[in-house]
Amino acid sequence: MNQKDQYESLACNCVDVGTLISEDDTQLALEIRGDDIATAQEKFSQIEKKARSIGSGKCAVQSEILNDNGFTIIKAMLDFDCTAEKLIFEMQQR
């Protein structure tokens, strides 16, 4: 008797997008490092500009500047308007 798997598909290598991407997955945590505060701020500024340019442009950004043994670290949280915007941003960063 031939048993069928409930997830078996007639198409090869297909997956329902909803099983990989949750619709409430809108936040992205980043850590930006620089030799000094000016370098880290410049990197962060570019990332923030790109994040705010995607989709609705309503990306909420929170950040915190830390010093770690002479290096500057900016810990940032980007909260996009929707999951698709976050995904687009992540793909552009590759």
Jmol script that loads the backbone (N, CA, C; Angstrom):
load data "model"
ATOM      1  N   MET A   1       0.827  -1.178   0.000  1.00  0.00           N
ATOM      2  CA  MET A   1       0.000   0.000   0.000  1.00  0.00           C
ATOM      3  C   MET A   1       0.875   1.246   0.000  1.00  0.00           C
ATOM      4  N   ASN A   2       0.570   2.205  -0.833  1.00  0.00           N
ATOM      5  CA  ASN A   2       1.339   3.430  -0.967  1.00  0.00           C
ATOM      6  C   ASN A   2       0.764   4.508  -0.041  1.00  0.00           C
ATOM      7  N   GLN A   3       1.539   4.888   0.991  1.00  0.00           N
ATOM      8  CA  GLN A   3       1.083   5.924   1.916  1.00  0.00           C
ATOM      9  C   GLN A   3       1.639   7.272   1.474  1.00  0.00           C
ATOM     10  N   LYS A   4       0.814   8.282   1.599  1.00  0.00           N
ATOM     11  CA  LYS A   4       1.205   9.615   1.182  1.00  0.00           C
ATOM     12  C   LYS A   4       1.506  10.485   2.404  1.00  0.00           C
ATOM     13  N   ASP A   5       2.581  11.209   2.338  1.00  0.00           N
ATOM     14  CA  ASP A   5       2.947  12.153   3.381  1.00  0.00           C
ATOM     15  C   ASP A   5       2.079  13.396   3.227  1.00  0.00           C
ATOM     16  N   GLN A   6       1.555  13.936   4.352  1.00  0.00           N
ATOM     17  CA  GLN A   6       0.677  15.106   4.263  1.00  0.00           C
ATOM     18  C   GLN A   6       1.393  16.336   3.721  1.00  0.00           C
ATOM     19  N   TYR A   7       2.724  16.370   3.777  1.00  0.00           N
ATOM     20  CA  TYR A   7       3.487  17.510   3.291  1.00  0.00           C
ATOM     21  C   TYR A   7       4.067  17.278   1.899  1.00  0.00           C
ATOM     22  N   GLU A   8       3.773  16.138   1.317  1.00  0.00           N
ATOM     23  CA  GLU A   8       4.300  15.818  -0.001  1.00  0.00           C
ATOM     24  C   GLU A   8       3.711  16.749  -1.048  1.00  0.00           C
ATOM     25  N   SER A   9       4.548  17.165  -1.959  1.00  0.00           N
ATOM     26  CA  SER A   9       4.126  18.095  -3.006  1.00  0.00           C
ATOM     27  C   SER A   9       4.428  17.489  -4.366  1.00  0.00           C
ATOM     28  N   LEU A  10       3.590  17.803  -5.332  1.00  0.00           N
ATOM     29  CA  LEU A  10       3.845  17.343  -6.691  1.00  0.00           C
ATOM     30  C   LEU A  10       5.011  18.099  -7.309  1.00  0.00           C
ATOM     31  N   ALA A  11       5.251  19.318  -6.838  1.00  0.00           N
ATOM     32  CA  ALA A  11       6.368  20.125  -7.329  1.00  0.00           C
ATOM     33  C   ALA A  11       7.594  19.831  -6.469  1.00  0.00           C
ATOM     34  N   CYS A  12       8.744  19.910  -7.064  1.00  0.00           N
ATOM     35  CA  CYS A  12       9.990  19.606  -6.378  1.00  0.00           C
ATOM     36  C   CYS A  12      10.477  20.824  -5.574  1.00  0.00           C
ATOM     37  N   ASN A  13      10.918  20.605  -4.353  1.00  0.00           N
ATOM     38  CA  ASN A  13      11.503  21.634  -3.504  1.00  0.00           C
ATOM     39  C   ASN A  13      10.585  22.817  -3.239  1.00  0.00           C
ATOM     40  N   CYS A  14       9.328  22.583  -3.020  1.00  0.00           N
ATOM     41  CA  CYS A  14       8.375  23.656  -2.716  1.00  0.00           C
ATOM     42  C   CYS A  14       8.015  23.631  -1.244  1.00  0.00           C
ATOM     43  N   VAL A  15       7.891  24.807  -0.664  1.00  0.00           N
ATOM     44  CA  VAL A  15       7.496  24.941   0.727  1.00  0.00           C
ATOM     45  C   VAL A  15       6.554  26.129   0.819  1.00  0.00           C
ATOM     46  N   ASP A  16       5.530  26.009   1.622  1.00  0.00           N
ATOM     47  CA  ASP A  16       4.632  27.126   1.857  1.00  0.00           C
ATOM     48  C   ASP A  16       5.397  28.211   2.597  1.00  0.00           C
ATOM     49  N   VAL A  17       5.407  29.423   2.064  1.00  0.00           N
ATOM     50  CA  VAL A  17       6.175  30.516   2.640  1.00  0.00           C
ATOM     51  C   VAL A  17       5.811  30.752   4.100  1.00  0.00           C
ATOM     52  N   GLY A  18       4.567  30.566   4.457  1.00  0.00           N
ATOM     53  CA  GLY A  18       4.127  30.770   5.830  1.00  0.00           C
ATOM     54  C   GLY A  18       4.796  29.855   6.834  1.00  0.00           C
ATOM     55  N   THR A  19       5.360  28.747   6.383  1.00  0.00           N
ATOM     56  CA  THR A  19       6.047  27.855   7.310  1.00  0.00           C
ATOM     57  C   THR A  19       7.451  28.362   7.621  1.00  0.00           C
ATOM     58  N   LEU A  20       7.977  29.269   6.802  1.00  0.00           N
ATOM     59  CA  LEU A  20       9.317  29.807   7.007  1.00  0.00           C
ATOM     60  C   LEU A  20       9.324  31.219   7.569  1.00  0.00           C
ATOM     61  N   ILE A  21       8.319  31.998   7.215  1.00  0.00           N
ATOM     62  CA  ILE A  21       8.279  33.404   7.591  1.00  0.00           C
ATOM     63  C   ILE A  21       7.004  33.676   8.381  1.00  0.00           C
ATOM     64  N   SER A  22       7.170  34.105   9.601  1.00  0.00           N
ATOM     65  CA  SER A  22       6.023  34.440  10.440  1.00  0.00           C
ATOM     66  C   SER A  22       5.621  35.886  10.183  1.00  0.00           C
ATOM     67  N   GLU A  23       4.324  36.144  10.117  1.00  0.00           N
ATOM     68  CA  GLU A  23       3.876  37.496   9.781  1.00  0.00           C
ATOM     69  C   GLU A  23       4.167  38.521  10.870  1.00  0.00           C
ATOM     70  N   ASP A  24       4.496  38.072  12.081  1.00  0.00           N
ATOM     71  CA  ASP A  24       4.821  39.021  13.146  1.00  0.00           C
ATOM     72  C   ASP A  24       6.331  39.159  13.373  1.00  0.00           C
ATOM     73  N   ASP A  25       7.127  38.636  12.459  1.00  0.00           N
ATOM     74  CA  ASP A  25       8.585  38.714  12.550  1.00  0.00           C
ATOM     75  C   ASP A  25       9.059  40.008  11.885  1.00  0.00           C
ATOM     76  N   THR A  26       8.972  41.108  12.629  1.00  0.00           N
ATOM     77  CA  THR A  26       9.289  42.420  12.063  1.00  0.00           C
ATOM     78  C   THR A  26      10.530  43.059  12.673  1.00  0.00           C
ATOM     79  N   GLN A  27      11.064  42.482  13.740  1.00  0.00           N
ATOM     80  CA  GLN A  27      12.195  43.096  14.431  1.00  0.00           C
ATOM     81  C   GLN A  27      13.513  42.458  14.049  1.00  0.00           C
ATOM     82  N   LEU A  28      14.525  43.321  13.937  1.00  0.00           N
ATOM     83  CA  LEU A  28      15.866  42.866  13.587  1.00  0.00           C
ATOM     84  C   LEU A  28      16.860  43.535  14.525  1.00  0.00           C
ATOM     85  N   ALA A  29      17.636  42.741  15.256  1.00  0.00           N
ATOM     86  CA  ALA A  29      18.659  43.258  16.160  1.00  0.00           C
ATOM     87  C   ALA A  29      20.001  43.261  15.436  1.00  0.00           C
ATOM     88  N   LEU A  30      20.699  44.378  15.523  1.00  0.00           N
ATOM     89  CA  LEU A  30      22.005  44.521  14.879  1.00  0.00           C
ATOM     90  C   LEU A  30      23.038  45.006  15.879  1.00  0.00           C
ATOM     91  N   GLU A  31      24.290  44.677  15.606  1.00  0.00           N
ATOM     92  CA  GLU A  31      25.400  45.187  16.395  1.00  0.00           C
ATOM     93  C   GLU A  31      26.424  45.738  15.419  1.00  0.00           C
ATOM     94  N   ILE A  32      26.667  47.040  15.506  1.00  0.00           N
ATOM     95  CA  ILE A  32      27.604  47.710  14.602  1.00  0.00           C
ATOM     96  C   ILE A  32      28.845  48.065  15.408  1.00  0.00           C
ATOM     97  N   ARG A  33      30.013  47.681  14.903  1.00  0.00           N
ATOM     98  CA  ARG A  33      31.272  47.942  15.607  1.00  0.00           C
ATOM     99  C   ARG A  33      32.131  48.908  14.805  1.00  0.00           C
ATOM    100  N   GLY A  34      32.859  49.732  15.532  1.00  0.00           N
ATOM    101  CA  GLY A  34      33.792  50.655  14.897  1.00  0.00           C
ATOM    102  C   GLY A  34      34.977  50.912  15.802  1.00  0.00           C
ATOM    103  N   ASP A  35      36.077  51.342  15.194  1.00  0.00           N
ATOM    104  CA  ASP A  35      37.276  51.654  15.983  1.00  0.00           C
ATOM    105  C   ASP A  35      37.054  52.868  16.878  1.00  0.00           C
ATOM    106  N   ASP A  36      36.166  53.760  16.439  1.00  0.00           N
ATOM    107  CA  ASP A  36      35.828  54.936  17.232  1.00  0.00           C
ATOM    108  C   ASP A  36      34.354  55.268  17.015  1.00  0.00           C
ATOM    109  N   ILE A  37      33.875  56.246  17.758  1.00  0.00           N
ATOM    110  CA  ILE A  37      32.455  56.572  17.697  1.00  0.00           C
ATOM    111  C   ILE A  37      32.048  57.114  16.329  1.00  0.00           C
ATOM    112  N   ALA A  38      32.919  57.885  15.678  1.00  0.00           N
ATOM    113  CA  ALA A  38      32.586  58.455  14.367  1.00  0.00           C
ATOM    114  C   ALA A  38      32.407  57.360  13.317  1.00  0.00           C
ATOM    115  N   THR A  39      33.279  56.361  13.328  1.00  0.00           N
ATOM    116  CA  THR A  39      33.195  55.255  12.373  1.00  0.00           C
ATOM    117  C   THR A  39      31.920  54.444  12.593  1.00  0.00           C
ATOM    118  N   ALA A  40      31.635  54.113  13.850  1.00  0.00           N
ATOM    119  CA  ALA A  40      30.433  53.335  14.170  1.00  0.00           C
ATOM    120  C   ALA A  40      29.179  54.126  13.808  1.00  0.00           C
ATOM    121  N   GLN A  41      29.161  55.430  14.114  1.00  0.00           N
ATOM    122  CA  GLN A  41      28.004  56.272  13.807  1.00  0.00           C
ATOM    123  C   GLN A  41      27.765  56.352  12.304  1.00  0.00           C
ATOM    124  N   GLU A  42      28.835  56.445  11.527  1.00  0.00           N
ATOM    125  CA  GLU A  42      28.705  56.513  10.060  1.00  0.00           C
ATOM    126  C   GLU A  42      28.101  55.216   9.521  1.00  0.00           C
ATOM    127  N   LYS A  43      28.593  54.066   9.995  1.00  0.00           N
ATOM    128  CA  LYS A  43      28.047  52.775   9.570  1.00  0.00           C
ATOM    129  C   LYS A  43      26.570  52.665   9.947  1.00  0.00           C
ATOM    130  N   PHE A  44      26.260  53.052  11.194  1.00  0.00           N
ATOM    131  CA  PHE A  44      24.881  52.975  11.666  1.00  0.00           C
ATOM    132  C   PHE A  44      23.968  53.910  10.879  1.00  0.00           C
ATOM    133  N   SER A  45      24.444  55.084  10.577  1.00  0.00           N
ATOM    134  CA  SER A  45      23.657  56.059   9.817  1.00  0.00           C
ATOM    135  C   SER A  45      23.271  55.505   8.446  1.00  0.00           C
ATOM    136  N   GLN A  46      24.205  54.839   7.782  1.00  0.00           N
ATOM    137  CA  GLN A  46      23.927  54.241   6.468  1.00  0.00           C
ATOM    138  C   GLN A  46      22.886  53.129   6.586  1.00  0.00           C
ATOM    139  N   ILE A  47      23.010  52.288   7.600  1.00  0.00           N
ATOM    140  CA  ILE A  47      22.057  51.197   7.817  1.00  0.00           C
ATOM    141  C   ILE A  47      20.673  51.759   8.116  1.00  0.00           C
ATOM    142  N   GLU A  48      20.614  52.771   8.973  1.00  0.00           N
ATOM    143  CA  GLU A  48      19.335  53.378   9.337  1.00  0.00           C
ATOM    144  C   GLU A  48      18.661  54.010   8.113  1.00  0.00           C
ATOM    145  N   LYS A  49      19.429  54.677   7.290  1.00  0.00           N
ATOM    146  CA  LYS A  49      18.889  55.308   6.072  1.00  0.00           C
ATOM    147  C   LYS A  49      18.293  54.254   5.142  1.00  0.00           C
ATOM    148  N   LYS A  50      19.005  53.134   4.962  1.00  0.00           N
ATOM    149  CA  LYS A  50      18.502  52.051   4.110  1.00  0.00           C
ATOM    150  C   LYS A  50      17.217  51.445   4.684  1.00  0.00           C
ATOM    151  N   ALA A  51      17.198  51.231   5.997  1.00  0.00           N
ATOM    152  CA  ALA A  51      16.023  50.633   6.644  1.00  0.00           C
ATOM    153  C   ALA A  51      14.799  51.522   6.477  1.00  0.00           C
ATOM    154  N   ARG A  52      14.983  52.829   6.615  1.00  0.00           N
ATOM    155  CA  ARG A  52      13.862  53.762   6.512  1.00  0.00           C
ATOM    156  C   ARG A  52      13.417  53.994   5.063  1.00  0.00           C
ATOM    157  N   SER A  53      14.221  53.562   4.109  1.00  0.00           N
ATOM    158  CA  SER A  53      13.871  53.765   2.697  1.00  0.00           C
ATOM    159  C   SER A  53      13.029  52.624   2.127  1.00  0.00           C
ATOM    160  N   ILE A  54      12.829  51.583   2.907  1.00  0.00           N
ATOM    161  CA  ILE A  54      12.104  50.405   2.426  1.00  0.00           C
ATOM    162  C   ILE A  54      10.614  50.536   2.708  1.00  0.00           C
ATOM    163  N   GLY A  55       9.821  50.210   1.711  1.00  0.00           N
ATOM    164  CA  GLY A  55       8.370  50.131   1.876  1.00  0.00           C
ATOM    165  C   GLY A  55       7.733  51.393   2.399  1.00  0.00           C
ATOM    166  N   SER A  56       7.054  51.265   3.527  1.00  0.00           N
ATOM    167  CA  SER A  56       6.295  52.373   4.108  1.00  0.00           C
ATOM    168  C   SER A  56       7.205  53.462   4.665  1.00  0.00           C
ATOM    169  N   GLY A  57       8.457  53.125   4.948  1.00  0.00           N
ATOM    170  CA  GLY A  57       9.387  54.089   5.530  1.00  0.00           C
ATOM    171  C   GLY A  57       9.147  54.329   7.004  1.00  0.00           C
ATOM    172  N   LYS A  58       8.333  53.470   7.625  1.00  0.00           N
ATOM    173  CA  LYS A  58       7.976  53.639   9.036  1.00  0.00           C
ATOM    174  C   LYS A  58       8.791  52.747   9.965  1.00  0.00           C
ATOM    175  N   CYS A  59       9.981  52.389   9.566  1.00  0.00           N
ATOM    176  CA  CYS A  59      10.829  51.537  10.401  1.00  0.00           C
ATOM    177  C   CYS A  59      11.201  52.298  11.682  1.00  0.00           C
ATOM    178  N   ALA A  60      10.845  51.731  12.828  1.00  0.00           N
ATOM    179  CA  ALA A  60      11.205  52.330  14.117  1.00  0.00           C
ATOM    180  C   ALA A  60      12.607  51.853  14.489  1.00  0.00           C
ATOM    181  N   VAL A  61      13.445  52.786  14.900  1.00  0.00           N
ATOM    182  CA  VAL A  61      14.839  52.464  15.202  1.00  0.00           C
ATOM    183  C   VAL A  61      15.160  52.880  16.630  1.00  0.00           C
ATOM    184  N   GLN A  62      15.719  51.939  17.382  1.00  0.00           N
ATOM    185  CA  GLN A  62      16.222  52.222  18.721  1.00  0.00           C
ATOM    186  C   GLN A  62      17.687  51.820  18.738  1.00  0.00           C
ATOM    187  N   SER A  63      18.516  52.604  19.414  1.00  0.00           N
ATOM    188  CA  SER A  63      19.933  52.268  19.466  1.00  0.00           C
ATOM    189  C   SER A  63      20.546  52.668  20.800  1.00  0.00           C
ATOM    190  N   GLU A  64      21.669  52.037  21.069  1.00  0.00           N
ATOM    191  CA  GLU A  64      22.408  52.272  22.295  1.00  0.00           C
ATOM    192  C   GLU A  64      23.890  52.195  21.959  1.00  0.00           C
ATOM    193  N   ILE A  65      24.671  53.145  22.435  1.00  0.00           N
ATOM    194  CA  ILE A  65      26.112  53.186  22.158  1.00  0.00           C
ATOM    195  C   ILE A  65      26.860  52.687  23.389  1.00  0.00           C
ATOM    196  N   LEU A  66      27.754  51.727  23.152  1.00  0.00           N
ATOM    197  CA  LEU A  66      28.564  51.150  24.222  1.00  0.00           C
ATOM    198  C   LEU A  66      30.038  51.251  23.855  1.00  0.00           C
ATOM    199  N   ASN A  67      30.890  51.205  24.872  1.00  0.00           N
ATOM    200  CA  ASN A  67      32.334  51.190  24.655  1.00  0.00           C
ATOM    201  C   ASN A  67      32.868  49.867  25.188  1.00  0.00           C
ATOM    202  N   ASP A  68      33.619  49.156  24.340  1.00  0.00           N
ATOM    203  CA  ASP A  68      34.149  47.853  24.724  1.00  0.00           C
ATOM    204  C   ASP A  68      35.638  47.803  24.422  1.00  0.00           C
ATOM    205  N   ASN A  69      36.458  48.002  25.441  1.00  0.00           N
ATOM    206  CA  ASN A  69      37.915  47.964  25.297  1.00  0.00           C
ATOM    207  C   ASN A  69      38.419  48.852  24.163  1.00  0.00           C
ATOM    208  N   GLY A  70      37.935  50.073  24.112  1.00  0.00           N
ATOM    209  CA  GLY A  70      38.404  51.024  23.112  1.00  0.00           C
ATOM    210  C   GLY A  70      37.646  50.995  21.801  1.00  0.00           C
ATOM    211  N   PHE A  71      36.754  50.040  21.624  1.00  0.00           N
ATOM    212  CA  PHE A  71      35.934  49.959  20.418  1.00  0.00           C
ATOM    213  C   PHE A  71      34.541  50.474  20.736  1.00  0.00           C
ATOM    214  N   THR A  72      33.907  51.076  19.742  1.00  0.00           N
ATOM    215  CA  THR A  72      32.539  51.545  19.910  1.00  0.00           C
ATOM    216  C   THR A  72      31.592  50.510  19.326  1.00  0.00           C
ATOM    217  N   ILE A  73      30.559  50.189  20.074  1.00  0.00           N
ATOM    218  CA  ILE A  73      29.543  49.239  19.626  1.00  0.00           C
ATOM    219  C   ILE A  73      28.193  49.942  19.683  1.00  0.00           C
ATOM    220  N   ILE A  74      27.469  49.880  18.593  1.00  0.00           N
ATOM    221  CA  ILE A  74      26.107  50.395  18.583  1.00  0.00           C
ATOM    222  C   ILE A  74      25.183  49.195  18.480  1.00  0.00           C
ATOM    223  N   LYS A  75      24.366  48.996  19.509  1.00  0.00           N
ATOM    224  CA  LYS A  75      23.357  47.938  19.477  1.00  0.00           C
ATOM    225  C   LYS A  75      22.063  48.590  19.027  1.00  0.00           C
ATOM    226  N   ALA A  76      21.503  48.070  17.945  1.00  0.00           N
ATOM    227  CA  ALA A  76      20.308  48.672  17.367  1.00  0.00           C
ATOM    228  C   ALA A  76      19.197  47.644  17.211  1.00  0.00           C
ATOM    229  N   MET A  77      17.964  48.133  17.324  1.00  0.00           N
ATOM    230  CA  MET A  77      16.781  47.319  17.078  1.00  0.00           C
ATOM    231  C   MET A  77      15.973  48.029  16.007  1.00  0.00           C
ATOM    232  N   LEU A  78      15.794  47.360  14.885  1.00  0.00           N
ATOM    233  CA  LEU A  78      14.983  47.899  13.802  1.00  0.00           C
ATOM    234  C   LEU A  78      13.650  47.172  13.835  1.00  0.00           C
ATOM    235  N   ASP A  79      12.569  47.917  13.852  1.00  0.00           N
ATOM    236  CA  ASP A  79      11.235  47.321  13.868  1.00  0.00           C
ATOM    237  C   ASP A  79      10.493  47.797  12.625  1.00  0.00           C
ATOM    238  N   PHE A  80      10.414  46.913  11.644  1.00  0.00           N
ATOM    239  CA  PHE A  80       9.798  47.244  10.365  1.00  0.00           C
ATOM    240  C   PHE A  80       8.278  47.183  10.463  1.00  0.00           C
ATOM    241  N   ASP A  81       7.612  47.806   9.504  1.00  0.00           N
ATOM    242  CA  ASP A  81       6.156  47.862   9.481  1.00  0.00           C
ATOM    243  C   ASP A  81       5.547  46.482   9.203  1.00  0.00           C
ATOM    244  N   CYS A  82       6.257  45.654   8.445  1.00  0.00           N
ATOM    245  CA  CYS A  82       5.771  44.308   8.153  1.00  0.00           C
ATOM    246  C   CYS A  82       6.955  43.376   7.886  1.00  0.00           C
ATOM    247  N   THR A  83       6.680  42.097   7.893  1.00  0.00           N
ATOM    248  CA  THR A  83       7.715  41.082   7.706  1.00  0.00           C
ATOM    249  C   THR A  83       8.396  41.203   6.345  1.00  0.00           C
ATOM    250  N   ALA A  84       7.626  41.540   5.318  1.00  0.00           N
ATOM    251  CA  ALA A  84       8.199  41.654   3.973  1.00  0.00           C
ATOM    252  C   ALA A  84       9.273  42.735   3.933  1.00  0.00           C
ATOM    253  N   GLU A  85       9.043  43.857   4.614  1.00  0.00           N
ATOM    254  CA  GLU A  85      10.039  44.934   4.640  1.00  0.00           C
ATOM    255  C   GLU A  85      11.324  44.463   5.316  1.00  0.00           C
ATOM    256  N   LYS A  86      11.184  43.721   6.413  1.00  0.00           N
ATOM    257  CA  LYS A  86      12.367  43.188   7.102  1.00  0.00           C
ATOM    258  C   LYS A  86      13.133  42.239   6.187  1.00  0.00           C
ATOM    259  N   LEU A  87      12.416  41.377   5.501  1.00  0.00           N
ATOM    260  CA  LEU A  87      13.034  40.418   4.604  1.00  0.00           C
ATOM    261  C   LEU A  87      13.761  41.122   3.458  1.00  0.00           C
ATOM    262  N   ILE A  88      13.143  42.135   2.887  1.00  0.00           N
ATOM    263  CA  ILE A  88      13.768  42.912   1.808  1.00  0.00           C
ATOM    264  C   ILE A  88      15.056  43.557   2.309  1.00  0.00           C
ATOM    265  N   PHE A  89      14.999  44.157   3.496  1.00  0.00           N
ATOM    266  CA  PHE A  89      16.177  44.787   4.071  1.00  0.00           C
ATOM    267  C   PHE A  89      17.310  43.772   4.264  1.00  0.00           C
ATOM    268  N   GLU A  90      16.979  42.630   4.837  1.00  0.00           N
ATOM    269  CA  GLU A  90      17.990  41.594   5.068  1.00  0.00           C
ATOM    270  C   GLU A  90      18.610  41.119   3.762  1.00  0.00           C
ATOM    271  N   MET A  91      17.801  40.966   2.728  1.00  0.00           N
ATOM    272  CA  MET A  91      18.318  40.498   1.436  1.00  0.00           C
ATOM    273  C   MET A  91      19.219  41.555   0.795  1.00  0.00           C
ATOM    274  N   GLN A  92      18.909  42.827   0.988  1.00  0.00           N
ATOM    275  CA  GLN A  92      19.737  43.896   0.431  1.00  0.00           C
ATOM    276  C   GLN A  92      21.101  43.976   1.121  1.00  0.00           C
ATOM    277  N   GLN A  93      21.179  43.502   2.354  1.00  0.00           N
ATOM    278  CA  GLN A  93      22.428  43.575   3.104  1.00  0.00           C
ATOM    279  C   GLN A  93      23.422  42.479   2.727  1.00  0.00           C
ATOM    280  N   ARG A  94      22.983  41.529   1.945  1.00  0.00           N
ATOM    281  CA  ARG A  94      23.872  40.411   1.556  1.00  0.00           C
ATOM    282  C   ARG A  94      24.680  40.752   0.348  1.00  0.00           C
TER     283      ARG A  94
END
end "model"
wireframe off; spacefill off
backbone 0.3
color backbone group
